[in-house]
């Protein structure tokens, strides 16, 4: 057994354990096994996900390894990316404020705005059902019945799949009751994140999130991006939207439309340090 040093960070309460590559290598564990152990809130540190810093990248300045708390890999995580960006910049692993990160969802470009705030170019949304993936003919307004409720599902990928459901009220109640069921529905062959959304105006929404592989979380950056894209495509939202999540606020901008979906999504929000420490593995 050996002690490894870690840093705990959070973006709007969505929390992550960050390990430098050399610390991870001390564990002699696979990333999935390590995520399951370290992210356990009862017996270890506890977190929504594990991030391993990988200075080596093929086509970017740096790369990461990201695993959910249940030991499954995730292609992308918006809140995690803001934490990662601030961490590698503050530790001088990266010495410029705008840089590229290689992820399983492609190249993501974060920008350090201030000591706390990070803006991330999240790339273009993926809207083709087969690529999301979603077993439907369209990605918008898919009729879905569960128990005595009928919803319209909207599927969008931001490198990871999202199911967006606009409701007039009770978004928190619905995500608690139906999040897990929809996550595991056969419509989504790689499972899905689930967001229930209440629209306050064309420039502001409330989101409650069920994250694939995590369950209820305080925030989801890719979910906020996917929500705004779906809202714009449905004509519900303008191009710049304030997104209220249980853990705080994200500002999302997408200049796309039904006629032009090939625009990048930008997410701005804070990332904070929670604590640092050592754990015996």
ZADO-1210 file (C-alpha; in nm, 4 decimals, padded with zeros to 6 digits):
<atoms>
<atom x="00.0000" y="00.0000" z="00.0000" code="UNK" pos="1"/>
<atom x="00.1083" y="00.3577" z="-00.0611" code="UNK" pos="2"/>
<atom x="-00.0127" y="00.7079" z="00.0081" code="UNK" pos="3"/>
<atom x="-00.1202" y="00.9163" z="-00.2884" code="UNK" pos="4"/>
<atom x="-00.1768" y="01.2918" z="-00.2980" code="UNK" pos="5"/>
<atom x="-00.5051" y="01.4194" z="-00.4397" code="UNK" pos="6"/>
<atom x="-00.6925" y="01.7433" z="-00.4933" code="UNK" pos="7"/>
<atom x="-01.0677" y="01.7718" z="-00.4498" code="UNK" pos="8"/>
<atom x="-01.2411" y="02.0344" z="-00.6682" code="UNK" pos="9"/>
<atom x="-01.5949" y="02.1203" z="-00.7594" code="UNK" pos="10"/>
<atom x="-01.7849" y="02.3080" z="-01.0257" code="UNK" pos="11"/>
<atom x="-02.1184" y="02.4240" z="-00.8826" code="UNK" pos="12"/>
<atom x="-02.1070" y="02.1378" z="-00.6331" code="UNK" pos="13"/>
<atom x="-02.0384" y="01.8728" z="-00.8983" code="UNK" pos="14"/>
<atom x="-01.7236" y="01.7345" z="-00.7320" code="UNK" pos="15"/>
<atom x="-01.4137" y="01.5583" z="-00.8604" code="UNK" pos="16"/>
<atom x="-01.0961" y="01.3948" z="-00.7332" code="UNK" pos="17"/>
<atom x="-00.7949" y="01.5047" z="-00.9396" code="UNK" pos="18"/>
<atom x="-00.4749" y="01.3001" z="-00.9510" code="UNK" pos="19"/>
<atom x="-00.1476" y="01.3818" z="-01.1222" code="UNK" pos="20"/>
<atom x="-00.0303" y="01.1029" z="-01.3501" code="UNK" pos="21"/>
<atom x="00.2579" y="01.0042" z="-01.1200" code="UNK" pos="22"/>
<atom x="00.0219" y="00.9731" z="-00.8234" code="UNK" pos="23"/>
<atom x="-00.2144" y="00.7546" z="-01.0251" code="UNK" pos="24"/>
<atom x="00.0708" y="00.5258" z="-01.1317" code="UNK" pos="25"/>
<atom x="00.1585" y="00.4609" z="-00.7657" code="UNK" pos="26"/>
<atom x="-00.1778" y="00.2897" z="-00.7190" code="UNK" pos="27"/>
<atom x="-00.1123" y="00.0144" z="-00.9749" code="UNK" pos="28"/>
<atom x="-00.4914" y="00.0095" z="-01.0259" code="UNK" pos="29"/>
<atom x="-00.7052" y="00.0427" z="-01.3345" code="UNK" pos="30"/>
<atom x="-00.8951" y="00.3755" z="-01.3603" code="UNK" pos="31"/>
<atom x="-01.2337" y="00.2059" z="-01.3188" code="UNK" pos="32"/>
<atom x="-01.1278" y="00.0241" z="-01.0006" code="UNK" pos="33"/>
<atom x="-00.9729" y="00.3415" z="-00.8608" code="UNK" pos="34"/>
<atom x="-01.2813" y="00.5528" z="-00.9379" code="UNK" pos="35"/>
<atom x="-01.5060" y="00.3045" z="-00.7600" code="UNK" pos="36"/>
<atom x="-01.2820" y="00.3101" z="-00.4529" code="UNK" pos="37"/>
<atom x="-01.1952" y="00.6797" z="-00.4262" code="UNK" pos="38"/>
<atom x="-01.5391" y="00.8160" z="-00.5179" code="UNK" pos="39"/>
<atom x="-01.7182" y="00.6122" z="-00.2519" code="UNK" pos="40"/>
<atom x="-01.8627" y="00.8698" z="-00.0112" code="UNK" pos="41"/>
<atom x="-01.8981" y="00.6276" z="00.2792" code="UNK" pos="42"/>
<atom x="-01.5620" y="00.4517" z="00.2758" code="UNK" pos="43"/>
<atom x="-01.3202" y="00.6894" z="00.1014" code="UNK" pos="44"/>
<atom x="-01.2905" y="01.0472" z="-00.0274" code="UNK" pos="45"/>
<atom x="-01.6178" y="01.0665" z="-00.2179" code="UNK" pos="46"/>
<atom x="-01.6857" y="01.2419" z="-00.5489" code="UNK" pos="47"/>
<atom x="-01.8959" y="01.2380" z="-00.8648" code="UNK" pos="48"/>
<atom x="-01.5937" y="01.1502" z="-01.0743" code="UNK" pos="49"/>
<atom x="-01.2196" y="01.0849" z="-01.0973" code="UNK" pos="50"/>
<atom x="-00.9898" y="01.2925" z="-01.3206" code="UNK" pos="51"/>
<atom x="-00.6357" y="01.1832" z="-01.3983" code="UNK" pos="52"/>
<atom x="-00.4051" y="01.4452" z="-01.5507" code="UNK" pos="53"/>
<atom x="-00.2191" y="01.3099" z="-01.8523" code="UNK" pos="54"/>
<atom x="00.0462" y="01.5546" z="-01.9787" code="UNK" pos="55"/>
<atom x="00.0908" y="01.3476" z="-02.2955" code="UNK" pos="56"/>
<atom x="-00.1503" y="01.4237" z="-02.5785" code="UNK" pos="57"/>
<atom x="-00.1390" y="01.3362" z="-02.9470" code="UNK" pos="58"/>
<atom x="-00.3196" y="01.6378" z="-03.0917" code="UNK" pos="59"/>
<atom x="-00.3590" y="01.8822" z="-02.8010" code="UNK" pos="60"/>
<atom x="-00.1671" y="02.0612" z="-02.5275" code="UNK" pos="61"/>
<atom x="-00.2743" y="01.8083" z="-02.2639" code="UNK" pos="62"/>
<atom x="-00.5211" y="01.5237" z="-02.2101" code="UNK" pos="63"/>
<atom x="-00.7207" y="01.3690" z="-01.9290" code="UNK" pos="64"/>
<atom x="-00.8650" y="01.0392" z="-01.8138" code="UNK" pos="65"/>
<atom x="-01.2172" y="01.0738" z="-01.6734" code="UNK" pos="66"/>
<atom x="-01.4270" y="00.8124" z="-01.4910" code="UNK" pos="67"/>
<atom x="-01.7674" y="00.8407" z="-01.3243" code="UNK" pos="68"/>
<atom x="-01.8146" y="00.7383" z="-00.9624" code="UNK" pos="69"/>
<atom x="-01.9599" y="00.4024" z="-01.0718" code="UNK" pos="70"/>
<atom x="-01.6380" y="00.3118" z="-01.2548" code="UNK" pos="71"/>
<atom x="-01.7631" y="00.3854" z="-01.6071" code="UNK" pos="72"/>
<atom x="-01.5643" y="00.6094" z="-01.8443" code="UNK" pos="73"/>
<atom x="-01.7200" y="00.9370" z="-01.9595" code="UNK" pos="74"/>
<atom x="-01.6440" y="01.0983" z="-02.2923" code="UNK" pos="75"/>
<atom x="-01.6813" y="01.4484" z="-02.1557" code="UNK" pos="76"/>
<atom x="-01.7804" y="01.6484" z="-01.8449" code="UNK" pos="77"/>
<atom x="-01.8269" y="02.0255" z="-01.8555" code="UNK" pos="78"/>
<atom x="-01.7926" y="02.0935" z="-01.4822" code="UNK" pos="79"/>
<atom x="-01.4992" y="01.8550" z="-01.4649" code="UNK" pos="80"/>
<atom x="-01.3328" y="02.0345" z="-01.7553" code="UNK" pos="81"/>
<atom x="-01.3503" y="02.3700" z="-01.5782" code="UNK" pos="82"/>
<atom x="-01.1925" y="02.2163" z="-01.2662" code="UNK" pos="83"/>
<atom x="-00.9285" y="02.0398" z="-01.4737" code="UNK" pos="84"/>
<atom x="-00.8441" y="02.3601" z="-01.6618" code="UNK" pos="85"/>
<atom x="-00.7985" y="02.5618" z="-01.3464" code="UNK" pos="86"/>
<atom x="-00.5949" y="02.2847" z="-01.1818" code="UNK" pos="87"/>
<atom x="-00.3413" y="02.2400" z="-01.4648" code="UNK" pos="88"/>
<atom x="-00.3072" y="02.6170" z="-01.5085" code="UNK" pos="89"/>
<atom x="-00.2629" y="02.6885" z="-01.1364" code="UNK" pos="90"/>
<atom x="-00.0045" y="02.4090" z="-01.1041" code="UNK" pos="91"/>
<atom x="00.1783" y="02.5473" z="-01.4104" code="UNK" pos="92"/>
<atom x="00.1419" y="02.2189" z="-01.5956" code="UNK" pos="93"/>
<atom x="00.0036" y="02.4467" z="-01.8675" code="UNK" pos="94"/>
<atom x="00.1413" y="02.8005" z="-01.8912" code="UNK" pos="95"/>
<atom x="-00.1192" y="02.9706" z="-02.1113" code="UNK" pos="96"/>
<atom x="-00.4759" y="03.0756" z="-02.0331" code="UNK" pos="97"/>
<atom x="-00.6311" y="02.9255" z="-02.3465" code="UNK" pos="98"/>
<atom x="-00.5297" y="02.5708" z="-02.4361" code="UNK" pos="99"/>
<atom x="-00.6515" y="02.2472" z="-02.5892" code="UNK" pos="100"/>
<atom x="-00.7480" y="01.9285" z="-02.4046" code="UNK" pos="101"/>
<atom x="-00.7764" y="01.5882" z="-02.5689" code="UNK" pos="102"/>
<atom x="-01.0864" y="01.3972" z="-02.4503" code="UNK" pos="103"/>
<atom x="-01.2868" y="01.1004" z="-02.5702" code="UNK" pos="104"/>
<atom x="-01.5320" y="01.3563" z="-02.7109" code="UNK" pos="105"/>
<atom x="-01.2594" y="01.5267" z="-02.9153" code="UNK" pos="106"/>
<atom x="-01.0553" y="01.8421" z="-02.8568" code="UNK" pos="107"/>
<atom x="-01.2031" y="02.0811" z="-02.5984" code="UNK" pos="108"/>
<atom x="-01.0674" y="02.4350" z="-02.5501" code="UNK" pos="109"/>
<atom x="-01.0966" y="02.5981" z="-02.2045" code="UNK" pos="110"/>
<atom x="-00.9992" y="02.9566" z="-02.1240" code="UNK" pos="111"/>
<atom x="-00.9066" y="03.0848" z="-01.7779" code="UNK" pos="112"/>
<atom x="-01.1086" y="03.4039" z="-01.7305" code="UNK" pos="113"/>
<atom x="-01.0208" y="03.4819" z="-01.3683" code="UNK" pos="114"/>
<atom x="-00.9001" y="03.3123" z="-01.0489" code="UNK" pos="115"/>
<atom x="-01.2351" y="03.1341" z="-01.0293" code="UNK" pos="116"/>
<atom x="-01.4095" y="03.1529" z="-01.3650" code="UNK" pos="117"/>
<atom x="-01.3452" y="02.9384" z="-01.6721" code="UNK" pos="118"/>
<atom x="-01.4981" y="02.9625" z="-02.0202" code="UNK" pos="119"/>
<atom x="-01.5023" y="02.6460" z="-02.2288" code="UNK" pos="120"/>
<atom x="-01.5518" y="02.6038" z="-02.6020" code="UNK" pos="121"/>
<atom x="-01.7499" y="02.2807" z="-02.5868" code="UNK" pos="122"/>
<atom x="-01.7553" y="02.2234" z="-02.9638" code="UNK" pos="123"/>
<atom x="-02.0573" y="02.1536" z="-03.1817" code="UNK" pos="124"/>
<atom x="-02.3620" y="01.9640" z="-03.0566" code="UNK" pos="125"/>
<atom x="-02.4315" y="01.6224" z="-03.2065" code="UNK" pos="126"/>
<atom x="-02.7905" y="01.5972" z="-03.3271" code="UNK" pos="127"/>
<atom x="-02.8050" y="01.2853" z="-03.5455" code="UNK" pos="128"/>
<atom x="-02.9838" y="01.0087" z="-03.3507" code="UNK" pos="129"/>
<atom x="-02.7401" y="00.7371" z="-03.4571" code="UNK" pos="130"/>
<atom x="-02.4441" y="00.9419" z="-03.3316" code="UNK" pos="131"/>
<atom x="-02.5984" y="01.0556" z="-03.0010" code="UNK" pos="132"/>
<atom x="-02.6803" y="00.7551" z="-02.9823" code="UNK" pos="133"/>
<atom x="-03.0574" y="00.7281" z="-02.9635" code="UNK" pos="134"/>
<atom x="-03.2795" y="00.4660" z="-03.1285" code="UNK" pos="135"/>
<atom x="-03.5253" y="00.7139" z="-03.2797" code="UNK" pos="136"/>
<atom x="-03.5868" y="00.8679" z="-03.6216" code="UNK" pos="137"/>
<atom x="-03.5610" y="01.2228" z="-03.4923" code="UNK" pos="138"/>
<atom x="-03.3844" y="01.3800" z="-03.1956" code="UNK" pos="139"/>
<atom x="-03.6566" y="01.6338" z="-03.1086" code="UNK" pos="140"/>
<atom x="-03.9954" y="01.5952" z="-02.9396" code="UNK" pos="141"/>
<atom x="-03.9946" y="01.2169" z="-02.9115" code="UNK" pos="142"/>
<atom x="-04.3207" y="01.0978" z="-02.7472" code="UNK" pos="143"/>
<atom x="-04.2490" y="00.8980" z="-02.4322" code="UNK" pos="144"/>
<atom x="-04.4871" y="00.7505" z="-02.1775" code="UNK" pos="145"/>
<atom x="-04.3816" y="00.6416" z="-01.8303" code="UNK" pos="146"/>
<atom x="-04.6355" y="00.5294" z="-01.5724" code="UNK" pos="147"/>
<atom x="-04.9190" y="00.7833" z="-01.5975" code="UNK" pos="148"/>
<atom x="-04.7011" y="01.0599" z="-01.7472" code="UNK" pos="149"/>
<atom x="-04.6352" y="01.1598" z="-02.1063" code="UNK" pos="150"/>
<atom x="-04.3240" y="01.3575" z="-02.1942" code="UNK" pos="151"/>
<atom x="-04.1530" y="01.4810" z="-02.5090" code="UNK" pos="152"/>
<atom x="-03.7861" y="01.3802" z="-02.5119" code="UNK" pos="153"/>
<atom x="-03.5115" y="01.5763" z="-02.6870" code="UNK" pos="154"/>
<atom x="-03.1827" y="01.3962" z="-02.7474" code="UNK" pos="155"/>
<atom x="-02.8587" y="01.5919" z="-02.7854" code="UNK" pos="156"/>
<atom x="-02.4975" y="01.4841" z="-02.7437" code="UNK" pos="157"/>
<atom x="-02.2208" y="01.7135" z="-02.6256" code="UNK" pos="158"/>
<atom x="-01.9751" y="01.4261" z="-02.6556" code="UNK" pos="159"/>
<atom x="-02.1986" y="01.2365" z="-02.4112" code="UNK" pos="160"/>
<atom x="-02.5712" y="01.1666" z="-02.4563" code="UNK" pos="161"/>
<atom x="-02.8421" y="01.3803" z="-02.2972" code="UNK" pos="162"/>
<atom x="-03.2174" y="01.3458" z="-02.2765" code="UNK" pos="163"/>
<atom x="-03.3770" y="01.6882" z="-02.2290" code="UNK" pos="164"/>
<atom x="-03.7385" y="01.7182" z="-02.1103" code="UNK" pos="165"/>
<atom x="-03.9127" y="02.0556" z="-02.0834" code="UNK" pos="166"/>
<atom x="-04.1817" y="02.0732" z="-01.8152" code="UNK" pos="167"/>
<atom x="-04.3938" y="02.3524" z="-01.6682" code="UNK" pos="168"/>
<atom x="-04.3141" y="02.2582" z="-01.3068" code="UNK" pos="169"/>
<atom x="-04.1954" y="01.9763" z="-01.0769" code="UNK" pos="170"/>
<atom x="-03.8570" y="01.9285" z="-01.2486" code="UNK" pos="171"/>
<atom x="-03.6948" y="01.8188" z="-00.9211" code="UNK" pos="172"/>
<atom x="-03.9709" y="01.5717" z="-00.8441" code="UNK" pos="173"/>
<atom x="-03.9611" y="01.4261" z="-01.1961" code="UNK" pos="174"/>
<atom x="-03.5842" y="01.3805" z="-01.2077" code="UNK" pos="175"/>
<atom x="-03.5894" y="01.1983" z="-00.8744" code="UNK" pos="176"/>
<atom x="-03.8725" y="00.9720" z="-00.9860" code="UNK" pos="177"/>
<atom x="-03.7869" y="00.9062" z="-01.3501" code="UNK" pos="178"/>
<atom x="-03.4171" y="00.9861" z="-01.3949" code="UNK" pos="179"/>
<atom x="-03.2846" y="00.6342" z="-01.3415" code="UNK" pos="180"/>
<atom x="-03.5563" y="00.4742" z="-01.5553" code="UNK" pos="181"/>
<atom x="-03.4912" y="00.7029" z="-01.8512" code="UNK" pos="182"/>
<atom x="-03.1120" y="00.6719" z="-01.8100" code="UNK" pos="183"/>
<atom x="-03.1418" y="00.2980" z="-01.8629" code="UNK" pos="184"/>
<atom x="-03.4175" y="00.2968" z="-02.1269" code="UNK" pos="185"/>
<atom x="-03.3432" y="00.0860" z="-02.4347" code="UNK" pos="186"/>
<atom x="-03.3871" y="00.3999" z="-02.6476" code="UNK" pos="187"/>
<atom x="-03.0355" y="00.4929" z="-02.5345" code="UNK" pos="188"/>
<atom x="-02.7876" y="00.2117" z="-02.6112" code="UNK" pos="189"/>
<atom x="-02.5080" y="00.3848" z="-02.4163" code="UNK" pos="190"/>
<atom x="-02.7485" y="00.5041" z="-02.1448" code="UNK" pos="191"/>
<atom x="-02.8078" y="00.8771" z="-02.1086" code="UNK" pos="192"/>
<atom x="-02.7937" y="01.1778" z="-01.8819" code="UNK" pos="193"/>
<atom x="-03.1412" y="01.3126" z="-01.8041" code="UNK" pos="194"/>
<atom x="-03.2415" y="01.6769" z="-01.7581" code="UNK" pos="195"/>
<atom x="-03.5830" y="01.8114" z="-01.6586" code="UNK" pos="196"/>
<atom x="-03.6138" y="02.1813" z="-01.7397" code="UNK" pos="197"/>
<atom x="-03.8433" y="02.4633" z="-01.6337" code="UNK" pos="198"/>
<atom x="-03.8316" y="02.7694" z="-01.8609" code="UNK" pos="199"/>
<atom x="-03.8442" y="03.1006" z="-01.6731" code="UNK" pos="200"/>
<atom x="-03.7975" y="03.3167" z="-01.9847" code="UNK" pos="201"/>
<atom x="-03.6279" y="03.2952" z="-02.3237" code="UNK" pos="202"/>
<atom x="-03.3041" y="03.3822" z="-02.1441" code="UNK" pos="203"/>
<atom x="-03.3273" y="03.1761" z="-01.8250" code="UNK" pos="204"/>
<atom x="-03.4042" y="02.8190" z="-01.7213" code="UNK" pos="205"/>
<atom x="-03.3978" y="02.5922" z="-01.4171" code="UNK" pos="206"/>
<atom x="-03.2450" y="02.2459" z="-01.4624" code="UNK" pos="207"/>
<atom x="-03.2510" y="01.9372" z="-01.2423" code="UNK" pos="208"/>
<atom x="-03.0092" y="01.6663" z="-01.3478" code="UNK" pos="209"/>
<atom x="-02.9734" y="01.2903" z="-01.3318" code="UNK" pos="210"/>
<atom x="-02.6221" y="01.2068" z="-01.4497" code="UNK" pos="211"/>
<atom x="-02.5414" y="00.8815" z="-01.6216" code="UNK" pos="212"/>
<atom x="-02.3248" y="00.6754" z="-01.3883" code="UNK" pos="213"/>
<atom x="-02.3691" y="00.9171" z="-01.0940" code="UNK" pos="214"/>
<atom x="-02.7362" y="00.9812" z="-01.0242" code="UNK" pos="215"/>
<atom x="-02.8547" y="01.3161" z="-00.8876" code="UNK" pos="216"/>
<atom x="-02.5818" y="01.5822" z="-00.9082" code="UNK" pos="217"/>
<atom x="-02.5698" y="01.9520" z="-00.8241" code="UNK" pos="218"/>
<atom x="-02.4773" y="02.0476" z="-01.1789" code="UNK" pos="219"/>
<atom x="-02.3933" y="01.9163" z="-01.5246" code="UNK" pos="220"/>
<atom x="-02.2062" y="02.1375" z="-01.7708" code="UNK" pos="221"/>
<atom x="-02.2681" y="01.9287" z="-02.0813" code="UNK" pos="222"/>
<atom x="-02.6320" y="01.8981" z="-01.9715" code="UNK" pos="223"/>
<atom x="-02.6654" y="02.2760" z="-01.9509" code="UNK" pos="224"/>
<atom x="-02.5192" y="02.3053" z="-02.3016" code="UNK" pos="225"/>
<atom x="-02.7441" y="02.0325" z="-02.4431" code="UNK" pos="226"/>
<atom x="-03.0478" y="02.1939" z="-02.2796" code="UNK" pos="227"/>
<atom x="-02.9838" y="02.5326" z="-02.4385" code="UNK" pos="228"/>
<atom x="-02.9289" y="02.3727" z="-02.7801" code="UNK" pos="229"/>
<atom x="-03.2562" y="02.1803" z="-02.7533" code="UNK" pos="230"/>
<atom x="-03.4354" y="02.4916" z="-02.6302" code="UNK" pos="231"/>
<atom x="-03.3102" y="02.6998" z="-02.9228" code="UNK" pos="232"/>
<atom x="-03.3979" y="02.4311" z="-03.1778" code="UNK" pos="233"/>
<atom x="-03.7511" y="02.4179" z="-03.0354" code="UNK" pos="234"/>
<atom x="-03.7843" y="02.7973" z="-03.0406" code="UNK" pos="235"/>
<atom x="-03.8096" y="02.8208" z="-02.6613" code="UNK" pos="236"/>
<atom x="-03.4822" y="03.0030" z="-02.5899" code="UNK" pos="237"/>
<atom x="-03.2594" y="03.2813" z="-02.7161" code="UNK" pos="238"/>
<atom x="-02.8917" y="03.2330" z="-02.7980" code="UNK" pos="239"/>
<atom x="-02.7536" y="03.3362" z="-02.4570" code="UNK" pos="240"/>
<atom x="-02.9110" y="03.1691" z="-02.1543" code="UNK" pos="241"/>
<atom x="-02.8654" y="03.1810" z="-01.7783" code="UNK" pos="242"/>
<atom x="-02.8905" y="02.8240" z="-01.6514" code="UNK" pos="243"/>
<atom x="-02.9856" y="02.7759" z="-01.2855" code="UNK" pos="244"/>
<atom x="-02.8705" y="02.4440" z="-01.1418" code="UNK" pos="245"/>
<atom x="-02.8967" y="02.3233" z="-00.7800" code="UNK" pos="246"/>
<atom x="-02.5273" y="02.4088" z="-00.7294" code="UNK" pos="247"/>
<atom x="-02.5221" y="02.7481" z="-00.9004" code="UNK" pos="248"/>
<atom x="-02.5332" y="02.9275" z="-01.2343" code="UNK" pos="249"/>
<atom x="-02.3820" y="02.8565" z="-01.5751" code="UNK" pos="250"/>
<atom x="-02.3978" y="03.0931" z="-01.8699" code="UNK" pos="251"/>
<atom x="-02.4416" y="02.9147" z="-02.2018" code="UNK" pos="252"/>
<atom x="-02.4121" y="03.0664" z="-02.5490" code="UNK" pos="253"/>
<atom x="-02.4974" y="02.8993" z="-02.8801" code="UNK" pos="254"/>
<atom x="-02.5387" y="03.1037" z="-03.1946" code="UNK" pos="255"/>
<atom x="-02.6863" y="02.8076" z="-03.3810" code="UNK" pos="256"/>
<atom x="-03.0378" y="02.7517" z="-03.5136" code="UNK" pos="257"/>
<atom x="-03.2449" y="02.4964" z="-03.7048" code="UNK" pos="258"/>
<atom x="-03.0924" y="02.6418" z="-04.0220" code="UNK" pos="259"/>
<atom x="-02.7354" y="02.6386" z="-03.8893" code="UNK" pos="260"/>
<atom x="-02.6488" y="02.3757" z="-03.6297" code="UNK" pos="261"/>
<atom x="-02.2732" y="02.3806" z="-03.6978" code="UNK" pos="262"/>
<atom x="-02.1899" y="02.6369" z="-03.4303" code="UNK" pos="263"/>
<atom x="-01.9815" y="02.5810" z="-03.1182" code="UNK" pos="264"/>
<atom x="-02.1370" y="02.5959" z="-02.7717" code="UNK" pos="265"/>
<atom x="-01.9672" y="02.8106" z="-02.5048" code="UNK" pos="266"/>
<atom x="-02.0046" y="02.7495" z="-02.1325" code="UNK" pos="267"/>
<atom x="-01.8878" y="02.9894" z="-01.8605" code="UNK" pos="268"/>
<atom x="-01.8893" y="02.9156" z="-01.4884" code="UNK" pos="269"/>
<atom x="-01.6768" y="02.8853" z="-01.1797" code="UNK" pos="270"/>
<atom x="-01.4507" y="02.6082" z="-01.0506" code="UNK" pos="271"/>
<atom x="-01.3320" y="02.5920" z="-00.6907" code="UNK" pos="272"/>
<atom x="-01.0904" y="02.3968" z="-00.4739" code="UNK" pos="273"/>
<atom x="-01.2528" y="02.1963" z="-00.1963" code="UNK" pos="274"/>
<atom x="-00.9464" y="02.0504" z="-00.0221" code="UNK" pos="275"/>
<atom x="-00.6225" y="01.8599" z="-00.0740" code="UNK" pos="276"/>
<atom x="-00.5016" y="01.5515" z="00.1076" code="UNK" pos="277"/>
<atom x="-00.3470" y="01.2062" z="00.1014" code="UNK" pos="278"/>
<atom x="-00.5172" y="00.8706" z="00.0931" code="UNK" pos="279"/>
<atom x="-00.3768" y="00.5229" z="00.1462" code="UNK" pos="280"/>
<atom x="-00.4290" y="00.2837" z="-00.1456" code="UNK" pos="281"/>
</atoms>
